[in-house]
Amino acid sequence: MGRSSLYKDKKGYLRYRDSDKPRHTAVVEKEFGHKLSKGSVVHHINRDKTDNRFSNLWVFKNQKAHDSAHRKDKKRFGSW
C-alpha cells in the first residue's frame, strides 16, 4: 500500500506531500474556483486543524483580520 498523499506538519495542519500546500487552502480554492489572493488566511471555525470541511473554514483577507478572530475566540473560550 502506498503512502498517503497527505501528512501532518509540525503545527498540526494537513498538507499535500507533492506540493506542500495546506489541505484547508486547497479545499477553499476548489470551492471558490480560483486561487486565494496573496495574504489571505484560512481559519478553522471549530479550532480543529484537521477538520477541513468547507463549512468549517473561513477566509480572512489578511493576517490582521484573522488575528482579530483569535482574540475574540480567546475572550469567549478562555484559550485558543
Secondary structure, 3 states (H helix, E strand, C coil): CCCCCEEECCCCCEEECCCCCEHHHHHHHHHHCCCCCCCCEEEECCCCCCCCCHHHEEEECCHHHHHHHHHHHHHHHCCC
